[in-house]
Amino acid sequence: MPNFKTTLLALTMLTATAHAEDKPADLKIGILKMAALTNPWIAQQKGIFAKNGLNVQLVEFNTGNDAISAGRSGAVDILLSIPGTAMIADERGFNLVAIFQNEVAKPHTPDSGSVQVRKDSDIKTLKDLIGKKVAVSALHSQNTVALQTLMTQQGIPLDQITWVEIPFPSQADLLRTKQVDAVATVDPYTTQLLTSGIGRVISYNYVEAEPEMPLGAWFVRRPFLDKNADAIAKFNLSIKESIDWMNADPVRARAAVTEFTGLDPALVQTMPMIGWDYHVKMDKWQGVVDMMKTAGELQQPHQASEYMAPELKPYIEKQ
């Protein structure tokens, strides 16, 4: 029969184990200050992360590349990236894998991604950009590759375009002052250019290159995935709940976008709603892979499934 000390020790161990199981898992999440990332902010503000057993720190970066670099160094555990950029990084040794999808392009126009010229410009189509100067946020980004894919399909020689790297926030001023002839941009800058009377859309490059292409997904480094499956499952559940929260009420969602981003409420009201969507379409992911390979950004052919963790696969739609 166990003595008092043995019983007391067993109870102490059980209590310690219970407390350890109750302790929330700590996660550092890399985000950007953009409308499409309002949902993880909502997950924090509304206690969704906490309810699911997570203690989350949101770490803000200026660009997706900065977030990827932070992920490689261990400064963040989970990061949001446009898939094309993460695919390039993974092929170059960053060892990234997608755990959850956050956003996709619209099935039809209007959409977030646009190519715009000045409203008074005589440029009407992409072919009119031959010999012109076009501003892009990054020369090797999925956004730029989508535009270049469309140009190639239309027989436009890419080497007859002058490409300049300009951050999204600076593009409008350069277009307005005629320092560039066109910009490839995304919301809120797409809508800002239109509502300000400066810009006119000649192409919605995401939709026209691959409707519903994935535009945002959550990635981790594979070693982190192997050691933190439970925390990742809780993260995925939380992001799913946050997306459902955003999609359930467009008025409420726009108010949240306004609060998170600090954008003018009137501007947010006119923006196309963000395509928050965790349902993965393999053909759309493969379309991005093939587009990036054809453009020379990926050096080897790949299957989209290579970039997907087991935790993502329950959300893949049957086709």
C-alpha positions as CSV (number, residue, x, y, z in Angstrom):
1,M,0.0,0.0,0.0
2,P,1.5,3.4,-1.0
3,N,2.7,5.6,1.9
4,F,1.8,9.2,2.4
5,K,5.0,10.5,0.8
6,T,4.5,8.4,-2.3
7,T,1.0,9.6,-2.7
8,L,1.9,13.2,-2.2
9,L,4.7,12.9,-4.8
10,A,2.3,11.4,-7.3
11,L,-0.2,14.1,-6.8
12,T,2.5,16.8,-7.2
13,M,3.6,15.3,-10.5
14,L,0.1,15.1,-11.8
15,T,-0.5,18.7,-10.8
16,A,2.7,19.8,-12.5
17,T,1.7,17.9,-15.7
18,A,-1.7,19.4,-15.7
19,H,-0.3,22.9,-15.3
20,A,2.2,22.3,-18.2
21,E,-0.6,21.1,-20.4
22,D,-2.7,24.2,-19.5
23,K,0.2,26.6,-20.4
24,P,-0.4,28.4,-23.7
25,A,2.1,27.7,-26.5
26,D,4.2,30.8,-27.3
27,L,4.3,31.8,-31.0
28,K,5.8,34.7,-32.8
29,I,3.9,35.5,-36.0
30,G,5.4,37.7,-38.8
31,I,2.8,40.0,-40.4
32,L,2.6,43.0,-42.7
33,K,0.5,46.1,-42.0
34,M,-1.9,45.4,-44.9
35,A,-5.6,44.9,-45.2
36,A,-5.3,41.2,-46.0
37,L,-3.7,40.6,-42.6
38,T,-6.4,42.0,-40.6
39,N,-7.6,38.5,-39.7
40,P,-4.7,37.5,-37.5
41,W,-5.0,40.8,-35.7
42,I,-8.7,40.0,-35.1
43,A,-7.7,36.6,-33.8
44,Q,-5.5,38.3,-31.2
45,Q,-8.0,41.1,-30.4
46,K,-11.0,38.8,-30.1
47,G,-9.1,36.3,-28.0
48,I,-9.3,33.5,-30.6
49,F,-5.6,32.6,-30.2
50,A,-5.9,32.6,-26.5
51,K,-9.1,30.5,-26.6
52,N,-7.2,27.9,-28.6
53,G,-4.3,27.7,-26.2
54,L,-1.8,30.1,-27.9
55,N,0.1,33.1,-26.6
56,V,0.8,35.0,-29.8
57,Q,3.1,37.9,-30.5
58,L,2.5,39.7,-33.8
59,V,5.7,40.9,-35.3
60,E,5.3,43.5,-38.1
61,F,7.6,43.7,-41.1
62,N,7.8,46.0,-44.1
63,T,8.0,43.4,-46.8
64,G,7.4,39.7,-47.2
65,N,11.1,39.2,-47.9
66,D,11.9,40.7,-44.5
67,A,9.5,38.3,-42.9
68,I,11.1,35.3,-44.7
69,S,14.6,36.4,-43.5
70,A,13.3,36.7,-40.0
71,G,11.8,33.2,-40.2
72,R,15.1,31.8,-41.3
73,S,16.9,33.4,-38.4
74,G,14.3,32.2,-35.9
75,A,13.1,35.7,-35.1
76,V,9.6,34.6,-35.9
77,D,8.0,31.1,-35.9
78,I,5.3,31.5,-38.5
79,L,5.2,34.1,-41.4
80,L,2.8,35.2,-44.1
81,S,4.2,35.3,-47.6
82,I,2.8,35.4,-51.1
83,P,3.5,31.8,-52.2
84,G,5.7,32.6,-55.2
85,T,8.2,34.4,-53.0
86,A,8.3,31.6,-50.5
87,M,8.8,29.0,-53.3
88,I,11.8,30.9,-54.5
89,A,13.2,31.1,-51.0
90,D,12.6,27.4,-50.4
91,E,14.4,26.4,-53.5
92,R,17.4,28.5,-52.3
93,G,17.6,26.7,-49.1
94,F,15.2,28.5,-46.7
95,N,13.4,25.2,-46.1
96,L,9.9,26.6,-46.0
97,V,6.6,24.7,-46.1
98,A,3.0,26.1,-46.2
99,I,0.8,25.2,-43.2
100,F,-2.4,27.3,-44.0
101,Q,-3.8,29.5,-46.8
102,N,-5.0,33.0,-46.0
103,E,-6.0,34.8,-49.2
104,V,-6.6,34.2,-52.9
105,A,-7.2,36.4,-55.9
106,K,-10.7,37.0,-57.0
107,P,-12.3,34.8,-59.7
108,H,-13.0,37.9,-61.8
109,T,-12.3,41.6,-61.9
110,P,-12.0,44.0,-60.1
111,D,-9.3,42.7,-57.9
112,S,-6.5,43.9,-55.6
113,G,-3.7,43.5,-58.1
114,S,-3.8,46.0,-60.9
115,V,-1.6,47.6,-63.6
116,Q,-2.4,51.3,-63.8
117,V,-1.4,54.3,-66.0
118,R,-2.2,57.9,-65.5
119,K,-5.8,58.7,-66.2
120,D,-4.9,61.1,-69.0
121,S,-2.3,58.7,-70.6
122,D,-2.7,57.5,-74.2
123,I,-1.7,54.0,-73.0
124,K,-4.7,51.7,-73.4
125,T,-3.3,48.1,-73.3
126,L,-0.3,46.2,-72.1
127,K,1.2,46.3,-75.6
128,D,1.3,50.1,-75.4
129,L,3.9,49.7,-72.6
130,I,6.6,48.7,-75.1
131,G,9.4,51.2,-74.7
132,K,7.9,52.6,-71.5
133,K,8.9,52.6,-67.8
134,V,7.0,50.3,-65.4
135,A,7.3,50.4,-61.6
136,V,7.0,47.1,-59.7
137,S,7.5,46.4,-56.0
138,A,10.1,43.7,-56.6
139,L,11.6,42.4,-59.9
140,H,11.2,38.8,-58.9
141,S,7.9,38.9,-57.1
142,Q,4.7,36.9,-57.9
143,N,3.0,40.1,-58.7
144,T,5.6,41.1,-61.3
145,V,5.8,37.6,-62.7
146,A,2.0,37.6,-63.2
147,L,2.3,40.8,-65.2
148,Q,5.2,39.5,-67.2
149,T,3.3,36.3,-67.9
150,L,0.5,38.2,-69.5
151,M,2.9,40.3,-71.5
152,T,4.7,37.1,-72.8
153,Q,1.3,35.6,-73.7
154,Q,0.6,38.7,-75.8
155,G,4.0,38.6,-77.5
156,I,5.4,41.6,-75.7
157,P,9.2,41.5,-75.5
158,L,10.0,42.0,-71.8
159,D,13.5,43.4,-72.6
160,Q,11.7,46.3,-74.3
161,I,10.2,47.4,-71.0
162,T,12.2,49.4,-68.5
163,W,11.5,47.8,-65.1
164,V,12.2,49.8,-61.9
165,E,11.7,48.6,-58.3
166,I,9.6,51.0,-56.3
167,P,7.8,50.1,-53.0
168,F,4.0,50.1,-53.3
169,P,3.5,53.3,-51.1
170,S,5.8,55.4,-53.4
171,Q,4.4,54.3,-56.8
172,A,1.5,56.8,-56.9
173,D,3.7,59.8,-56.6
174,L,6.0,58.6,-59.4
175,L,3.0,57.9,-61.6
176,R,1.5,61.3,-60.9
177,T,4.7,63.1,-61.6
178,K,5.3,61.1,-64.8
179,Q,8.5,59.6,-63.6
180,V,7.1,56.2,-64.6
181,D,4.4,55.3,-67.2
182,A,2.7,52.5,-65.3
183,V,2.7,50.8,-62.0
184,A,1.9,47.3,-60.9
185,T,0.3,47.7,-57.5
186,V,-2.1,46.1,-55.0
187,D,-4.8,47.4,-52.6
188,P,-5.1,49.7,-50.9
189,Y,-3.0,51.5,-53.5
190,T,-5.1,50.1,-56.4
191,T,-8.2,51.8,-54.9
192,Q,-6.3,54.9,-53.8
193,L,-5.1,55.6,-57.4
194,L,-8.6,55.1,-58.8
195,T,-10.5,57.2,-56.2
196,S,-7.9,60.0,-56.4
197,G,-8.4,60.4,-60.1
198,I,-4.7,59.7,-60.8
199,G,-4.9,56.2,-62.2
200,R,-6.7,54.1,-64.7
201,V,-6.5,50.2,-64.8
202,I,-5.3,48.6,-68.0
203,S,-5.0,45.1,-66.5
204,Y,-5.8,43.1,-63.4
205,N,-2.7,41.0,-63.5
206,Y,-3.5,38.5,-60.8
207,V,-6.9,37.6,-62.1
208,E,-5.9,37.6,-65.8
209,A,-2.8,35.5,-65.2
210,E,-4.5,32.9,-62.9
211,P,-7.9,33.6,-61.4
212,E,-8.1,32.6,-57.7
213,M,-4.3,32.2,-57.5
214,P,-3.1,32.0,-53.9
215,L,-1.9,35.4,-52.7
216,G,-1.1,34.7,-49.0
217,A,-0.2,31.6,-47.1
218,W,1.4,30.9,-43.7
219,F,4.8,29.3,-43.8
220,V,7.2,27.7,-41.3
221,R,10.6,26.2,-41.6
222,R,10.4,22.4,-41.7
223,P,12.5,21.9,-38.5
224,F,9.9,24.0,-36.6
225,L,7.1,22.0,-38.1
226,D,8.6,18.7,-36.9
227,K,8.8,19.9,-33.3
228,N,5.6,22.0,-33.0
229,A,2.7,20.1,-34.6
230,D,0.3,20.8,-31.7
231,A,0.9,24.5,-31.8
232,I,0.6,24.6,-35.5
233,A,-2.8,22.8,-35.3
234,K,-4.0,25.4,-32.8
235,F,-2.7,28.2,-35.1
236,N,-4.5,26.8,-38.1
237,L,-7.8,26.5,-36.1
238,S,-7.4,30.1,-35.0
239,I,-6.7,31.5,-38.4
240,K,-9.7,29.5,-39.8
241,E,-11.9,31.1,-37.1
242,S,-10.6,34.5,-37.9
243,I,-11.3,34.1,-41.6
244,D,-14.8,32.9,-40.9
245,W,-15.2,35.9,-38.6
246,M,-14.1,38.3,-41.4
247,N,-16.3,36.7,-44.1
248,A,-19.4,36.4,-42.0
249,D,-20.1,40.2,-41.9
250,P,-18.6,42.5,-44.6
251,V,-19.6,45.6,-42.7
252,R,-17.8,44.4,-39.6
253,A,-14.8,43.2,-41.7
254,R,-14.4,46.6,-43.3
255,A,-14.5,48.3,-39.9
256,A,-11.8,45.9,-38.6
257,V,-9.6,46.6,-41.7
258,T,-10.0,50.4,-41.0
259,E,-9.0,50.0,-37.4
260,F,-6.0,47.7,-38.1
261,T,-4.5,49.5,-41.0
262,G,-5.5,53.1,-40.1
263,L,-6.7,53.6,-43.7
264,D,-9.4,56.2,-44.5
265,P,-12.8,54.5,-43.8
266,A,-14.1,56.0,-47.1
267,L,-11.3,54.3,-49.0
268,V,-11.9,50.9,-47.3
269,Q,-15.6,51.1,-48.2
270,T,-14.7,51.3,-51.9
271,M,-12.0,48.6,-51.9
272,P,-13.0,45.1,-53.2
273,M,-13.3,42.8,-50.2
274,I,-10.2,40.8,-49.5
275,G,-10.4,37.3,-50.8
276,W,-9.9,35.5,-47.4
277,D,-10.1,31.8,-48.2
278,Y,-8.5,28.7,-46.6
279,H,-9.9,26.3,-49.2
280,V,-6.9,25.2,-51.2
281,K,-7.2,24.5,-54.9
282,M,-4.3,22.5,-56.1
283,D,-4.6,23.5,-59.7
284,K,-4.3,27.2,-58.7
285,W,-1.2,26.5,-56.6
286,Q,0.3,24.5,-59.4
287,G,-0.5,27.4,-61.7
288,V,1.7,29.7,-59.6
289,V,4.5,27.0,-59.5
290,D,4.4,26.7,-63.3
291,M,4.3,30.5,-63.8
292,M,7.3,31.0,-61.6
293,K,9.2,28.2,-63.4
294,T,8.4,29.5,-66.8
295,A,9.5,33.0,-65.8
296,G,12.9,31.5,-64.6
297,E,12.3,32.4,-61.0
298,L,12.2,28.7,-60.0
299,Q,15.2,26.8,-61.4
300,Q,13.6,23.4,-61.3
301,P,10.1,22.0,-62.0
302,H,8.1,21.3,-58.9
303,Q,4.8,19.9,-57.8
304,A,2.6,22.2,-55.6
305,S,2.3,19.4,-53.0
306,E,6.1,19.8,-52.3
307,Y,5.3,23.1,-50.6
308,M,2.5,21.8,-48.4
309,A,2.7,20.5,-44.9
310,P,0.4,17.7,-43.7
311,E,-1.5,20.3,-41.6
312,L,-2.5,22.1,-44.8
313,K,-3.8,19.0,-46.6
314,P,-7.2,18.7,-44.9
315,Y,-8.1,22.0,-46.5
316,I,-7.4,20.9,-50.1
317,E,-10.5,20.7,-52.2
318,K,-11.2,17.5,-54.1
319,Q,-11.2,18.1,-57.8
